[in-house]
């Protein structure tokens, strides 16, 4: 049975000298859903470094448009909960997966892809001091992460050439290396501080909305490995809709399979996963 996300009808329109766009139908199972308003297709030669937190260029979004992104996964059960929330609102996101996590939970990786989300990478092991690594270690982390996520997906064409630096720890050498690999280097425009150990779901929503309102639009960085984020997401999507925001999905130029074969189960157990999970706190 097809996942909810692929009930969408995509109509692609070529834009001369720029990205390609697609219009997306309303959510068929939830007429009151936030939904995904349109799809933006980008190529590495057009968008090498994006995100106003660290770079001059960001995505060409209109007022009150937001691109939702998730780092560090996958990690059950929180990644599952987030996927279910996104599906209930017909919202498409971009995931930056850690190679080590993808190897431990390949069925989860395929579930994310088959739900219609975009998948990029976030290194093999997420070294916290990424910017201080020797460039050879940077290369190993980047390329290892790509290999691991490719293997988890089971089809190298499924992976988008999108990369987010762990901790957003950029240097000129890292930026140049990513450009040489034809990887779109994603920073962000807005963060919600959902990685803080004591942050609550309510605070995540407040910070995300407040900062998006100030910016007017942007790439929102979240993490699908934290219980507070999983709890915050339904409230966040509801608040985005109430405030007139529209979700834009970003995809990479080129042909990609509609689906990858599903796996019955992942071979790993959660106790071996990175990072240590937090206890769930709502307020």
Number of C-alpha atoms within 10 A of each C-alpha: 3 9 12 19 21 14 16 17 12 14 12 15 11 11 9 7 7 12 18 18 21 18 17 19 16 18 21 15 13 13 11 12 19 24 26 24 20 21 21 20 18 20 20 17 11 11 18 22 24 20 19 18 15 16 16 9 14 20 21 12 15 12 14 17 21 25 25 21 22 21 21 26 28 31 23 18 15 21 23 18 17 24 20 16 17 23 21 18 23 29 25 26 23 24 30 27 29 28 30 21 27 29 25 22 24 26 21 28 30 22 20 21 22 23 22 23 21 22 26 28 32 26 30 25 17 21 15 12 10 21 19 13 14 11 14 9 12 22 17 13 22 25 16 19 27 27 18 23 31 23 16 23 29 18 15 15 14 22 20 24 21 25 24 26 24 23 15 16 15 18 13 9 13 20 16 13 16 23 17 10 13 16 23 25 24 25 26 23 23 26 19 22 18 25 16 11 12 13 17 21 23 18 18 25 23 17 16 21 23 14 17 23 16 9 14 16 23 28 27 21 21 25 24 29 27 27 23 28 31 25 23 20 21 18 15 19 23 15 17 21 15 10 12 11 22 21 26 27 24 21 23 21 15 10 8 15 12 11 18 17 12 16 16 9 10 15 10 13 10 15 9 10 19 18 15 11 16 12 11 14 14 15 11
